Amino acid sequence: MNTDKNITVALVGNPNSGKSTIFNSLTGSNQNVGNYPGITVEKKEGLKKYKGYNVNFIDLPGTYSLSAYSDDEVVVRNFLLNEKLDVVVNVIDSANMERNLYLFTQIVELDMPVIMVLNMVDILKSHGKTVDKKVMSDILGVPIFATVASKDVGIVDILDCVVNTFENVEFKNQIRVKVDYGDDIKGETEKLEKLISEDSVLSKFPKSWLTIKLLDNDPLALKLVCKAGNETEISEQIKKSRNHIKEHFGRKVEIEIADRRYGFAKAVVKMVVKKTGREKIDMTEIIDSFTLNRYMGIPIFAVVMYIIFKFTFTFSEPAVKLLGLFFRWFGGAIMGLIPDGPVRSLIVDGIIGGVGGVLGFFPLVLFMFFAIAFFEDSGYMARAAFVMDKIMSRFGLHGKSFLPLMLSTNGCAVPGILATRTLDSKRDRLITMFVVPFMICGAKLPVFALIIGTFFSAKYQATVMFFMYFLSVVIALGIAKLLSVTILLKGESTHFVMELPPYHLPTIKGLFLKMWERSWLYVRKAVTVVILISILVWAVFAYPQAPLNENFTEAEKSALQLDCSIAGRVGKIFEPLFKPIGIDGNRVIALIAGFAAKEVIVSTLSTVYSIAGEVNSGYTRTLREKIATDDDWSPLKGIAFLIFCLIYTPCIVSVAVFFKETGSSYKWLALLVIGNTIFAWIVSFIVFQLGTLLNIGM
């Protein structure tokens, strides 16, 4: 057996076909996640050692076809065409076989070894149906396996077939059945094939695929013709062939080709899918009668979000306290080992105080991502998009905008902004990009957890967090409406169409993989970006050193040092501007530092209190305890501070991505950075002044 052989396998399938679940089962934790060169579409690769082979699985983005109308479709098609692949695994949702086979009809035209995986056969069985795999395999000319990926059923069969396909040359070259487009279309494809065969560039591509794509008026296929030596002759033939087919069938070629593909898929399903008896009760339909109900849908969504926050705060609190105790002990231990001076202050106040303040809330981030992943994988979040579409469309947002907003809530505004590429309209994209930063992303979560945990008891923490999340949605919808009715982005939103996957229980393995994948970004930032900024923040608070003498008390020395430092002086300059919203100079510096990354707000506050209170409290109290006993804080000031954090300019990476995605427009950039900050000040001012007037939270 060859122990140094590599096998490259691409996983292809419709969205919600269970493709990624199969990928996770096959590769486990041996995964690399990145983006395809030049396109911000997620690329996943995973390695599996099996029977002496290194099997490299590539999980391609979910797609319904190999056309050229979205980044996902382009990525999948280009990858299948240009990469050297040994096997393609086409994952099919058994309960929606006819629609899924439409993609298969295009894959087989690429003339490469294909294995078909009928996933979720348990759901098909629950519908009172079964599929004859042998008959289906004989019809299509490809090996077919049934799996239940959520339970790891049939995964080993896939691996065995991949190895057998790789080792068996005859199996690789097995004739696969393609769609019969009829004599008229076939005659036109033969004319094009003859011209393509004479060209050195076009002859490299599968002829059966390229000729159909040229007749289908596919833009990327037509670009290939521009490079051909006999471009004029081919272009003229394409035009003649398209006109001939249109005249013969009385409709566009694209419609005729699509109908033939769907007709093929329908015929296959009719021959291989049989009823086994009485159809069982469809739990998805029963649950959807509540979750998609016009009156109950939105309240249920609100309850789900409250459950997520309640779960997060309740179960993460012990771990957050434990980590707080650890960093408090660790800081105290280091203080005892290093003599008093700048080095000790840098390590204890700057690095441990800053990074520890951020990492202390890591359990909260973990639990939040776990809870969201549960509702995503169960199939509910797709329903939430439909429910919210009814509201969002009234405010000028597209239904698909919900997905970038949730992506931002799940982790970071950057992928949320990039996810707007799935929106067809430039207007819809711009409006969505403007409102994505208002979501409470993973970077803002520690700031909210810190302030809410300081001023509110455990009984009310989830409620306050839910209110802040609700406020973020209200603000986002309000801004979207404002943009959609003004001359800036006035217009109608396009229609929203989305597939609803069946409900199912997520796998523990899948949940933990997704949770860690999203949380790792938080840890990586803490040990890279946050540590560097924490050192910078410490420096601007520690220098220049104040002129001190022994007559000063320790509290006076700390206060004088803060006043004389660079940060203290900058804070004093901006303090009059922020005083009306209840924010002092030190918190202004934290907000300025937060422009680099929102987590840095916590690390900056931690550094401030470490420097200011080293002798008084040192590492005997947590950051929450220090803030709670600071007379310059109050619940009202805390809420005003959170509202400002929620609305003001997003982090610098989000701003850079926004700038690029808007075509490097300085007009939109200024509106985002300056406009958001002014708006944040106005809202915080109203809340703080109204609260002060009514004596609430003082």
C-alpha positions as CSV (number, residue, x, y, z in Angstrom):
1,M,0.0,0.0,0.0
2,N,1.3,3.4,-0.9
3,T,1.7,5.5,2.3
4,D,2.6,8.7,0.6
5,K,-0.3,9.0,-1.8
6,N,-2.6,12.0,-1.7
7,I,-6.2,12.1,-2.7
8,T,-8.0,15.4,-3.3
9,V,-11.8,15.3,-2.9
10,A,-14.3,18.1,-3.4
11,L,-17.6,18.1,-1.5
12,V,-20.4,19.7,-3.6
13,G,-24.1,20.2,-2.8
14,N,-27.0,22.4,-2.3
15,P,-27.2,24.6,0.8
16,N,-28.7,22.7,3.7
17,S,-28.0,19.3,2.1
18,G,-25.8,18.3,5.1
19,K,-22.6,18.7,3.2
20,S,-20.8,20.6,5.9
21,T,-21.9,18.0,8.5
22,I,-20.4,15.2,6.4
23,F,-17.3,17.3,6.1
24,N,-17.0,17.7,9.8
25,S,-17.6,14.0,10.4
26,L,-14.9,13.1,7.8
27,T,-12.3,15.5,9.0
28,G,-13.0,16.2,12.7
29,S,-10.8,19.0,14.0
30,N,-8.2,18.7,11.2
31,Q,-9.6,21.7,9.4
32,N,-8.3,24.9,7.9
33,V,-10.6,27.8,7.2
34,G,-9.7,30.7,4.9
35,N,-11.0,32.6,1.8
36,Y,-10.6,31.9,-1.9
37,P,-8.0,34.2,-3.5
38,G,-9.6,37.5,-4.6
39,I,-13.1,36.5,-3.4
40,T,-14.4,36.6,0.2
41,V,-16.1,33.3,0.2
42,E,-15.2,30.8,2.9
43,K,-12.8,28.0,2.0
44,K,-12.7,24.9,4.2
45,E,-10.2,22.1,3.9
46,G,-9.7,19.0,6.1
47,L,-7.4,16.1,6.1
48,K,-8.3,12.5,6.8
49,K,-5.7,9.7,6.9
50,Y,-7.3,6.5,5.7
51,K,-5.9,3.2,4.5
52,G,-2.5,4.7,3.9
53,Y,-3.8,7.7,2.0
54,N,-3.9,11.4,2.9
55,V,-7.4,12.3,1.8
56,N,-7.8,16.0,1.5
57,F,-11.4,17.1,1.6
58,I,-12.5,20.5,0.3
59,D,-15.9,21.7,1.5
60,L,-17.1,23.9,-1.4
61,P,-19.8,26.6,-0.7
62,G,-23.4,25.4,-1.0
63,T,-24.8,26.1,-4.5
64,Y,-27.9,25.3,-6.5
65,S,-26.2,25.4,-9.9
66,L,-22.8,26.0,-11.7
67,S,-23.9,29.2,-13.2
68,A,-22.2,32.6,-12.9
69,Y,-24.7,34.7,-11.0
70,S,-23.2,34.7,-7.5
71,D,-19.7,34.5,-5.9
72,D,-20.5,31.1,-4.5
73,E,-21.5,29.6,-7.9
74,V,-18.4,31.1,-9.5
75,V,-16.1,29.7,-6.8
76,V,-17.5,26.2,-7.0
77,R,-17.4,26.1,-10.8
78,N,-13.9,27.5,-11.2
79,F,-12.7,25.1,-8.5
80,L,-14.1,22.1,-10.3
81,L,-12.8,23.3,-13.6
82,N,-9.3,24.4,-12.7
83,E,-8.2,22.3,-9.7
84,K,-6.8,18.8,-10.1
85,L,-9.4,16.8,-8.3
86,D,-9.4,13.0,-7.9
87,V,-13.0,12.6,-6.8
88,V,-16.1,14.8,-6.5
89,V,-18.6,13.9,-3.8
90,N,-22.1,15.2,-4.6
91,V,-24.2,15.4,-1.4
92,I,-27.9,15.2,-2.1
93,D,-30.7,16.0,0.4
94,S,-32.8,12.8,0.0
95,A,-36.0,14.6,1.0
96,N,-35.5,17.2,-1.8
97,M,-34.0,15.0,-4.4
98,E,-35.5,16.5,-7.5
99,R,-34.1,20.0,-6.8
100,N,-30.7,18.6,-5.7
101,L,-30.3,16.5,-8.9
102,Y,-30.4,19.7,-10.9
103,L,-26.9,20.4,-9.7
104,F,-25.8,16.8,-10.4
105,T,-26.8,17.2,-14.1
106,Q,-24.3,20.0,-14.4
107,I,-21.5,18.3,-12.4
108,V,-21.5,15.1,-14.7
109,E,-21.0,17.3,-17.7
110,L,-17.5,18.2,-16.3
111,D,-16.4,14.6,-17.0
112,M,-14.9,13.8,-13.6
113,P,-15.3,10.9,-11.2
114,V,-18.4,11.5,-9.1
115,I,-19.8,9.8,-6.0
116,M,-23.3,10.5,-5.0
117,V,-24.2,10.6,-1.3
118,L,-27.9,10.5,-0.4
119,N,-27.9,12.3,2.9
120,M,-30.7,12.5,5.5
121,V,-32.4,9.3,4.4
122,D,-34.0,9.1,7.8
123,I,-36.1,12.2,6.9
124,L,-37.1,10.6,3.6
125,K,-38.1,7.5,5.6
126,S,-40.1,9.6,8.0
127,H,-42.1,10.8,5.0
128,G,-43.0,7.2,4.2
129,K,-40.7,6.8,1.3
130,T,-37.5,5.0,0.3
131,V,-35.0,5.1,-2.5
132,D,-33.6,2.2,-4.5
133,K,-29.9,3.0,-4.5
134,K,-28.9,0.2,-6.9
135,V,-31.5,1.2,-9.6
136,M,-30.5,4.8,-9.2
137,S,-26.8,3.9,-9.5
138,D,-27.4,1.9,-12.7
139,I,-29.4,4.8,-14.2
140,L,-26.9,7.5,-13.4
141,G,-23.7,5.5,-13.8
142,V,-22.2,6.6,-10.4
143,P,-21.8,4.9,-7.1
144,I,-24.4,5.9,-4.6
145,F,-24.4,5.7,-0.8
146,A,-27.0,6.6,1.9
147,T,-26.0,8.5,5.0
148,V,-27.4,10.1,8.1
149,A,-24.6,12.6,8.6
150,S,-26.0,13.9,11.9
151,K,-25.5,10.4,13.4
152,D,-22.3,9.5,11.5
153,V,-24.1,6.8,9.6
154,G,-22.5,5.8,6.3
155,I,-19.5,8.0,6.6
156,V,-17.0,5.1,6.4
157,D,-18.7,3.9,3.1
158,I,-17.8,7.3,1.6
159,L,-14.1,6.9,2.5
160,D,-14.0,3.4,1.1
161,C,-15.6,4.5,-2.2
162,V,-13.2,7.4,-2.5
163,V,-10.2,5.1,-2.1
164,N,-11.7,2.5,-4.5
165,T,-12.4,5.2,-7.1
166,F,-8.9,6.6,-6.9
167,E,-7.3,3.1,-7.2
168,N,-9.6,1.8,-10.0
169,V,-8.9,3.4,-13.4
170,E,-11.9,1.8,-15.0
171,F,-14.1,3.1,-12.3
172,K,-12.8,6.6,-12.8
173,N,-13.6,6.4,-16.5
174,Q,-17.0,4.9,-16.0
175,I,-19.6,6.3,-18.4
176,R,-22.0,8.6,-16.4
177,V,-25.5,9.4,-17.8
178,K,-26.0,13.0,-18.9
179,V,-29.1,14.9,-19.7
180,D,-30.6,14.2,-23.1
181,Y,-31.4,17.7,-24.5
182,G,-33.0,16.4,-27.6
183,D,-31.9,16.2,-31.3
184,D,-32.3,19.9,-32.0
185,I,-30.0,21.0,-29.1
186,K,-27.7,18.1,-29.6
187,G,-27.2,19.1,-33.3
188,E,-26.2,22.6,-32.3
189,T,-23.8,21.4,-29.6
190,E,-22.1,19.1,-32.2
191,K,-21.5,22.2,-34.4
192,L,-19.9,24.0,-31.5
193,E,-17.9,21.0,-30.4
194,K,-16.3,20.8,-33.8
195,L,-15.2,24.5,-33.6
196,I,-14.0,24.1,-30.0
197,S,-11.9,21.0,-30.8
198,E,-9.9,23.1,-33.3
199,D,-9.0,25.7,-30.7
200,S,-6.0,25.1,-28.3
201,V,-7.5,27.1,-25.5
202,L,-11.1,25.9,-25.5
203,S,-10.3,22.2,-26.2
204,K,-8.9,22.0,-22.7
205,F,-12.4,22.2,-21.2
206,P,-15.0,19.4,-21.2
207,K,-16.8,19.8,-24.5
208,S,-20.2,18.6,-23.2
209,W,-20.1,21.2,-20.4
210,L,-18.7,24.1,-22.5
211,T,-21.1,23.8,-25.4
212,I,-24.2,23.8,-23.2
213,K,-22.9,26.8,-21.2
214,L,-22.3,28.7,-24.5
215,L,-25.8,28.0,-25.6
216,D,-27.0,28.9,-22.1
217,N,-25.4,32.4,-22.7
218,D,-23.2,31.9,-19.6
219,P,-21.1,35.1,-19.2
220,L,-18.0,33.2,-17.9
221,A,-18.1,30.7,-20.7
222,L,-18.4,33.5,-23.2
223,K,-15.3,35.1,-21.8
224,L,-13.4,32.0,-22.7
225,V,-14.4,32.4,-26.3
226,C,-12.8,35.8,-26.3
227,K,-9.4,34.1,-25.8
228,A,-10.0,31.7,-28.7
229,G,-8.2,31.9,-32.0
230,N,-11.4,31.5,-34.0
231,E,-13.5,33.8,-31.7
232,T,-15.5,35.3,-34.5
233,E,-16.5,32.0,-36.0
234,I,-17.5,30.5,-32.6
235,S,-19.4,33.6,-31.6
236,E,-21.4,33.6,-34.9
237,Q,-22.2,29.9,-34.5
238,I,-23.4,30.5,-30.9
239,K,-25.7,33.2,-32.2
240,K,-27.1,31.0,-35.0
241,S,-27.6,28.1,-32.7
242,R,-29.4,30.1,-30.1
243,N,-31.7,31.6,-32.7
244,H,-32.4,28.2,-34.2
245,I,-33.3,26.7,-30.8
246,K,-35.5,29.7,-29.9
247,E,-37.4,29.5,-33.1
248,H,-37.9,25.8,-32.8
249,F,-39.1,25.8,-29.2
250,G,-40.6,29.3,-29.1
251,R,-38.8,30.3,-25.9
252,K,-35.4,31.2,-24.6
253,V,-32.6,28.6,-24.8
254,E,-31.9,29.1,-21.0
255,I,-35.5,28.1,-20.2
256,E,-35.4,25.1,-22.5
257,I,-32.1,23.8,-21.1
258,A,-33.3,24.3,-17.5
259,D,-36.5,22.4,-18.2
260,R,-34.6,19.5,-19.7
261,R,-32.5,19.2,-16.6
262,Y,-35.5,19.4,-14.3
263,G,-37.3,16.9,-16.5
264,F,-34.4,14.5,-16.2
265,A,-34.3,14.9,-12.4
266,K,-38.0,14.4,-12.1
267,A,-37.9,11.2,-14.2
268,V,-35.0,9.7,-12.1
269,V,-36.9,10.5,-8.8
270,K,-40.1,8.9,-10.2
271,M,-38.1,5.7,-11.0
272,V,-36.2,5.3,-7.8
273,V,-38.3,6.8,-5.0
274,K,-41.0,4.5,-3.7
275,K,-43.7,4.8,-1.0
276,T,-43.2,2.4,1.8
277,G,-46.6,2.9,3.4
278,R,-48.5,5.6,5.3
279,E,-46.6,8.9,5.5
280,K,-45.7,9.8,9.1
281,I,-46.5,13.1,10.7
282,D,-44.2,15.8,9.4
283,M,-42.8,17.5,12.6
284,T,-41.3,20.3,10.5
285,E,-44.7,21.3,9.2
286,I,-46.2,21.2,12.8
287,I,-43.4,23.3,14.2
288,D,-43.5,25.7,11.3
289,S,-47.3,26.3,11.9
290,F,-46.1,28.1,15.1
291,T,-42.7,29.6,14.2
292,L,-43.9,31.0,10.8
293,N,-47.3,32.0,12.1
294,R,-48.0,35.7,11.2
295,Y,-48.9,36.5,14.8
296,M,-46.7,34.1,16.8
297,G,-43.5,34.2,14.6
298,I,-42.0,37.4,16.0
299,P,-42.8,36.7,19.7
300,I,-41.3,33.2,19.3
301,F,-38.1,34.8,17.7
302,A,-37.9,37.2,20.7
303,V,-38.2,34.3,23.1
304,V,-35.5,32.4,21.3
305,M,-33.1,35.4,21.6
306,Y,-33.9,35.8,25.3
307,I,-33.2,32.1,25.8
308,I,-29.8,32.5,24.1
309,F,-28.9,35.4,26.4
310,K,-30.3,33.7,29.5
311,F,-28.3,30.5,28.7
312,T,-25.2,32.6,28.0
313,F,-25.1,34.6,31.2
314,T,-26.4,31.8,33.5
315,F,-23.9,29.1,32.5
316,S,-20.9,31.3,31.7
317,E,-20.9,33.3,35.0
318,P,-19.1,30.6,37.1
319,A,-16.4,30.3,34.5
320,V,-16.1,34.1,34.1
321,K,-15.6,34.4,37.9
322,L,-13.1,31.6,38.0
323,L,-11.0,33.2,35.2
324,G,-11.3,36.5,37.0
325,L,-9.9,34.9,40.2
326,F,-7.1,33.3,38.1
327,F,-5.9,36.5,36.5
328,R,-6.3,38.3,39.9
329,W,-4.1,35.6,41.5
330,F,-1.6,35.6,38.6
331,G,-1.2,39.4,38.6
332,G,-0.6,39.4,42.4
333,A,1.9,36.6,42.0
334,I,3.9,38.4,39.3
335,M,3.8,41.6,41.5
336,G,5.5,39.6,44.3
337,L,8.2,38.4,41.9
338,I,9.2,41.6,40.1
339,P,10.5,44.7,41.9
340,D,8.5,47.9,41.8
341,G,9.1,49.9,38.7
342,P,8.2,50.4,35.0
343,V,8.8,46.7,34.1
344,R,6.4,45.4,36.8
345,S,3.8,48.0,35.8
346,L,4.1,47.1,32.1
347,I,3.7,43.3,32.8
348,V,1.1,43.5,35.5
349,D,-0.9,46.6,34.6
350,G,-0.4,46.6,30.9
351,I,-0.2,43.0,29.7
352,I,-1.9,40.9,32.4
353,G,-4.4,43.7,33.3
354,G,-5.3,44.3,29.6
355,V,-5.3,40.9,28.1
356,G,-6.7,39.3,31.3
357,G,-9.6,41.7,31.2
358,V,-10.5,40.5,27.7
359,L,-9.8,36.8,28.2
360,G,-11.8,36.8,31.4
361,F,-14.9,37.0,29.3
362,F,-14.0,34.2,26.9
363,P,-16.4,31.7,28.5
364,L,-19.2,34.1,27.9
365,V,-18.3,34.2,24.2
366,L,-18.1,30.4,24.0
367,F,-21.5,29.9,25.5
368,M,-23.1,32.6,23.3
369,F,-21.7,31.0,20.1
370,F,-22.7,27.5,21.3
371,A,-26.3,28.7,21.8
372,I,-26.5,30.4,18.5
373,A,-25.0,27.4,16.7
374,F,-27.7,25.2,18.2
375,F,-30.5,27.2,16.8
376,E,-28.7,27.6,13.4
377,D,-28.0,23.8,13.0
378,S,-31.5,22.9,14.2
379,G,-33.0,24.8,11.2
380,Y,-34.6,27.6,13.2
381,M,-32.5,30.6,12.1
382,A,-33.6,30.1,8.5
383,R,-37.1,30.6,9.8
384,A,-36.1,33.6,11.7
385,A,-34.9,35.2,8.5
386,F,-38.4,34.7,6.9
387,V,-40.1,36.0,10.0
388,M,-37.9,39.1,10.1
389,D,-38.3,39.7,6.4
390,K,-41.9,40.9,7.0
391,I,-40.6,43.6,9.3
392,M,-37.3,44.4,7.5
393,S,-39.0,45.0,4.2
394,R,-41.1,47.8,5.8
395,F,-37.9,49.5,6.8
396,G,-36.2,49.3,3.4
397,L,-34.1,46.2,4.2
398,H,-34.0,43.0,2.1
399,G,-34.9,39.7,3.7
400,K,-31.4,38.4,3.0
401,S,-30.0,41.2,5.1
402,F,-31.0,39.2,8.1
403,L,-28.2,36.8,7.4
404,P,-25.3,39.4,7.4
405,L,-26.9,40.9,10.6
406,M,-26.9,37.5,12.3
407,L,-23.4,36.8,11.1
408,S,-22.3,40.0,12.8
409,T,-24.1,39.0,16.0
410,N,-22.5,35.5,15.8
411,G,-18.9,36.8,15.6
412,C,-17.7,40.0,13.9
413,A,-19.0,42.9,11.7
414,V,-16.3,42.1,9.1
415,P,-17.9,38.8,7.8
416,G,-21.3,40.5,8.2
417,I,-20.2,43.3,5.8
418,L,-18.7,40.8,3.4
419,A,-21.8,38.6,3.5
420,T,-23.8,41.5,1.8
421,R,-22.3,40.2,-1.4
422,T,-25.1,37.7,-1.5
423,L,-27.5,40.6,-2.1
424,D,-28.2,41.3,-5.8
425,S,-29.1,45.0,-5.5
426,K,-26.4,47.6,-4.9
427,R,-28.9,49.6,-2.9
428,D,-29.7,46.7,-0.6
429,R,-26.0,46.0,-0.1
430,L,-25.2,49.6,0.9
431,I,-28.1,49.8,3.4
432,T,-27.2,46.5,4.9
433,M,-23.5,47.4,5.2
434,F,-24.5,50.6,7.1
435,V,-26.6,48.8,9.7
436,V,-24.4,45.7,10.2
437,P,-22.0,47.5,12.6
438,F,-24.9,48.3,15.0
439,M,-25.2,44.6,16.0
440,I,-23.7,43.4,19.3
441,C,-20.8,41.4,17.8
442,G,-18.4,39.1,19.7
443,A,-16.0,42.0,20.2
444,K,-18.6,44.2,21.9
445,L,-19.9,41.3,24.0
446,P,-17.2,41.6,26.7
447,V,-17.9,45.3,27.1
448,F,-21.7,44.7,27.6
449,A,-21.0,41.7,29.9
450,L,-18.6,43.9,32.0
451,I,-21.0,46.8,32.5
452,I,-24.2,44.7,32.8
453,G,-22.5,42.3,35.2
454,T,-21.3,45.3,37.3
455,F,-24.6,47.1,37.8
456,F,-27.3,44.5,37.5
457,S,-27.9,41.3,39.5
458,A,-27.8,37.9,37.9
459,K,-31.6,37.9,37.9
460,Y,-31.8,40.9,35.5
461,Q,-28.6,40.5,33.4
462,A,-30.2,38.4,30.5
463,T,-33.2,40.9,30.4
464,V,-30.9,43.9,30.2
465,M,-28.8,42.2,27.5
466,F,-31.9,41.3,25.6
467,F,-33.0,44.9,25.8
468,M,-29.7,46.1,24.4
469,Y,-29.9,43.6,21.6
470,F,-33.5,44.8,20.9
471,L,-32.3,48.4,20.9
472,S,-29.6,47.5,18.4
473,V,-32.2,46.0,16.1
474,V,-34.5,49.1,16.5
475,I,-31.6,51.5,15.7
476,A,-30.6,49.4,12.7
477,L,-34.1,49.4,11.3
478,G,-34.5,53.1,11.9
479,I,-31.2,53.9,10.1
480,A,-32.2,51.6,7.3
481,K,-35.6,53.3,6.9
482,L,-33.9,56.7,7.0
483,L,-31.5,55.7,4.2
484,S,-34.1,54.1,2.1
485,V,-36.5,57.1,2.0
486,T,-33.8,59.7,1.5
487,I,-32.3,60.6,-1.9
488,L,-29.1,58.7,-0.9
489,L,-30.5,55.2,-1.3
490,K,-34.1,55.6,-2.3
491,G,-35.7,52.7,-4.2
492,E,-37.5,49.4,-3.9
493,S,-35.9,46.3,-2.4
494,T,-35.8,43.1,-4.4
495,H,-37.8,40.0,-3.6
496,F,-36.6,37.5,-1.0
497,V,-36.5,33.7,-1.7
498,M,-34.9,31.2,0.7
499,E,-35.0,27.5,1.3
500,L,-36.2,26.2,4.7
501,P,-34.3,23.1,5.8
502,P,-36.1,20.5,7.9
503,Y,-35.8,20.7,11.7
504,H,-33.3,18.2,13.3
505,L,-31.3,17.9,16.4
506,P,-27.8,19.2,15.9
507,T,-24.8,17.0,16.7
508,I,-22.7,17.8,19.8
509,K,-19.6,17.4,17.7
510,G,-20.9,19.9,15.1
511,L,-21.9,22.4,17.7
512,F,-18.5,22.3,19.4
513,L,-16.6,22.6,16.2
514,K,-18.7,25.6,15.1
515,M,-18.4,27.2,18.6
516,W,-14.6,26.8,18.7
517,E,-14.2,28.0,15.1
518,R,-16.0,31.3,15.9
519,S,-14.5,31.7,19.3
520,W,-10.9,31.2,18.1
521,L,-10.9,34.5,16.4
522,Y,-11.6,36.1,19.8
523,V,-8.6,34.4,21.4
524,R,-6.4,35.2,18.5
525,K,-7.2,38.9,18.7
526,A,-6.6,38.8,22.5
527,V,-3.1,37.4,22.1
528,T,-2.2,39.6,19.1
529,V,-4.1,42.9,18.6
530,V,-5.2,43.3,22.2
531,I,-1.8,42.6,23.8
532,L,-0.1,45.2,21.4
533,I,-2.7,47.8,22.1
534,S,-2.7,47.1,25.8
535,I,1.1,47.9,25.9
536,L,0.4,51.1,24.0
537,V,-2.4,52.0,26.3
538,W,-0.2,51.3,29.4
539,A,2.5,53.6,27.9
540,V,0.2,56.5,27.3
541,F,-1.2,56.2,30.9
542,A,2.3,55.6,32.5
543,Y,4.2,58.4,30.8
544,P,5.3,61.0,31.3
545,Q,5.7,60.3,35.0
546,A,4.2,62.8,37.4
547,P,6.4,64.8,39.8
548,L,5.7,62.9,43.0
549,N,7.1,63.1,46.6
550,E,6.6,61.2,49.8
551,N,4.1,63.7,51.2
552,F,1.5,62.5,48.7
553,T,-0.8,59.6,49.7
554,E,-0.9,56.6,47.4
555,A,-4.3,57.6,46.2
556,E,-3.1,61.1,45.4
557,K,0.0,59.7,43.5
558,S,-2.3,57.5,41.4
559,A,-4.6,60.4,40.6
560,L,-1.8,62.7,39.8
561,Q,-0.1,60.2,37.5
562,L,-3.4,59.7,35.5
563,D,-3.8,63.5,35.1
564,C,-0.1,64.0,34.0
565,S,0.0,61.1,31.5
566,I,-0.5,61.5,27.8
567,A,-3.9,59.6,28.0
568,G,-5.0,61.8,30.9
569,R,-4.2,65.0,29.1
570,V,-6.0,63.8,25.9
571,G,-8.9,62.7,28.0
572,K,-9.1,66.1,29.7
573,I,-9.3,67.7,26.2
574,F,-12.3,65.6,25.1
575,E,-13.9,65.3,28.6
576,P,-16.0,68.5,28.2
577,L,-17.5,67.1,25.0
578,F,-18.4,63.8,26.7
579,K,-19.4,65.0,30.1
580,P,-23.0,65.7,29.0
581,I,-23.3,62.0,28.3
582,G,-21.8,60.8,31.6
583,I,-18.4,59.8,30.2
584,D,-15.2,61.0,31.9
585,G,-11.7,61.4,30.3
586,N,-10.5,57.9,31.1
587,R,-13.5,56.3,29.5
588,V,-13.0,58.6,26.4
589,I,-9.5,57.1,26.0
590,A,-11.1,53.6,26.3
591,L,-13.5,54.5,23.5
592,I,-10.7,55.9,21.3
593,A,-8.7,52.7,21.9
594,G,-11.8,50.7,21.0
595,F,-11.5,52.0,17.4
596,A,-8.7,49.5,17.0
597,A,-10.9,46.6,18.4
598,K,-13.9,46.8,20.6
599,E,-12.4,44.3,23.1
600,V,-9.7,46.8,23.8
601,I,-12.3,49.0,25.7
602,V,-12.3,46.3,28.4
603,S,-8.5,46.0,28.4
604,T,-8.1,49.8,28.6
605,L,-10.4,50.1,31.6
606,S,-8.6,47.3,33.2
607,T,-5.2,49.1,32.7
608,V,-6.7,52.3,34.0
609,Y,-7.9,50.7,37.2
610,S,-4.7,48.7,37.6
611,I,-2.5,51.9,37.4
612,A,-4.9,54.0,39.5
613,G,-5.6,51.4,42.1
614,E,-2.5,49.3,42.4
615,V,-1.7,50.3,46.0
616,N,-5.3,50.6,47.1
617,S,-6.8,47.4,45.7
618,G,-4.1,46.0,43.4
619,Y,-5.2,42.5,42.4
620,T,-7.4,41.9,45.4
621,R,-10.6,42.9,43.5
622,T,-11.9,42.1,40.0
623,L,-12.5,44.8,37.4
624,R,-16.3,44.6,38.0
625,E,-15.7,45.2,41.7
626,K,-13.5,48.2,41.0
627,I,-16.0,49.8,38.7
628,A,-18.9,49.2,41.1
629,T,-17.1,51.0,43.9
630,D,-16.0,53.9,41.7
631,D,-18.1,57.0,42.6
632,D,-17.6,58.3,39.0
633,W,-19.8,55.4,37.7
634,S,-23.5,54.7,38.1
635,P,-26.0,52.4,36.4
636,L,-27.2,55.3,34.3
637,K,-23.7,56.2,33.2
638,G,-23.0,52.5,32.5
639,I,-26.1,52.3,30.2
640,A,-25.1,55.6,28.4
641,F,-21.6,54.2,28.0
642,L,-23.0,51.0,26.5
643,I,-25.3,52.9,24.1
644,F,-22.4,54.9,22.8
645,C,-20.3,51.7,22.4
646,L,-23.2,50.2,20.5
647,I,-23.6,53.0,18.0
648,Y,-20.3,54.8,17.5
649,T,-17.8,54.1,14.7
650,P,-17.0,50.4,14.2
651,C,-13.5,49.0,14.6
652,I,-10.8,50.0,12.1
653,V,-10.8,46.6,10.3
654,S,-14.6,46.8,9.7
655,V,-14.1,50.4,8.5
656,A,-11.4,49.3,6.0
657,V,-13.6,46.4,4.7
658,F,-16.6,48.8,4.4
659,F,-14.5,51.3,2.4
660,K,-13.4,48.6,0.0
661,E,-16.8,47.0,-0.4
662,T,-18.4,50.5,-1.2
663,G,-15.9,51.0,-4.1
664,S,-13.5,53.1,-2.0
665,S,-16.1,55.8,-1.5
666,Y,-15.0,58.5,0.9
667,K,-18.5,59.8,1.0
668,W,-19.9,56.6,2.5
669,L,-16.9,56.2,4.7
670,A,-17.4,59.7,6.2
671,L,-21.1,59.0,6.8
672,L,-20.2,55.7,8.6
673,V,-17.4,57.0,10.8
674,I,-18.5,60.5,11.6
675,G,-22.2,60.0,11.2
676,N,-22.3,57.0,13.6
677,T,-20.2,58.8,16.2
678,I,-22.4,61.9,16.2
679,F,-25.5,59.8,16.3
680,A,-24.1,57.8,19.2
681,W,-23.5,61.0,21.1
682,I,-27.0,62.3,20.5
683,V,-28.7,59.1,21.7
684,S,-26.4,58.8,24.7
685,F,-27.1,62.4,25.6
686,I,-30.9,61.9,25.5
687,V,-30.7,58.8,27.6
688,F,-28.3,60.3,30.2
689,Q,-30.0,63.6,30.5
690,L,-33.5,62.1,30.7
691,G,-32.3,59.6,33.3
692,T,-30.7,62.4,35.3
693,L,-33.8,64.5,35.1
694,L,-36.0,61.6,36.3
695,N,-33.3,60.5,38.8
696,I,-33.2,57.0,37.3
697,G,-30.1,54.8,37.8
698,M,-28.2,57.6,39.7
